[in-house]
Amino acid sequence: MARPMIGLALGSGGARGFAHLGVLKVLREHDIPVDFIAGSSMGALVGSFFAAGQRIEDMYKLAFTFKRKYYLDFTVPKMGFVQGKRIKEYIRLFTFGKNIEDFQTPMSIVATDLYAGEKKIFTTGPASEAVRASIAIPGIFVPEKIDDRLYIDGGVIDRVPVSVVKDMGAAFIIAVDCAHFDSDPNINSIYDVITQSIDIMQDELVTAIGVSSDADVMIKPDVSKFSSRAFTKIQEIVEAGEKAAEDRIEEIKKKLAAWKESNDE
């Protein structure tokens, strides 16, 4: 067997999730193929653009010109402050209006079913709807309604969806965890209160159950100095992803070589 099927599990993290882009760039530069992607929250956003066929270079341009105000449509708060129609159109545009099943790279998008409190894995249907559901920070975004169900942020229930990409058929899994709990944050708005509360919840969840050990390589970009709201620091965050991936690339290559040797015997 030439190589294993390689899966990439991209986790949540708010603005820190732009580090995923740096990881993707380094994997491409070192000819590490990606056969499957599973994404939660920002991992779903970045991963969907890549899986749909966006070039890394174009994704960098999109990231560095990103202005949060252009994609937020505020509404009278009932279930959230942001309606989410603008960001969904943004997602539709940059995934070429594709359904998930038509992506160049097979992908699973993780969201949380608000009614059942269960993980929902989208593998078919409009990518814009599934990603919009996966990034719906509770209390900030109005939940996404799909087939009479309400969905919120995938990171609430599965911060780094390692088990999801494993179930897709990945035999070698690279996971990227961009979340970080800031114990000394600047809290000045309701947005800060909500996102910090989610960070606390996710940190406690990971402390209790951990992130799946099924990942062959876990990449953790050093994004500790950035808040989940640091959308003005995207270039630095992407560079942190690049560095973290470069630091682990030889380990990835060695483990892939070892896998090949053990499976050729």
Summary of the structure (lengths in Angstrom):
residues: 265
radius of gyration: 17.4
end to end distance: 9.8
largest distance: 63.3
contacts: 966
relative contact order: 0.21
helix: 46%
strand: 18%
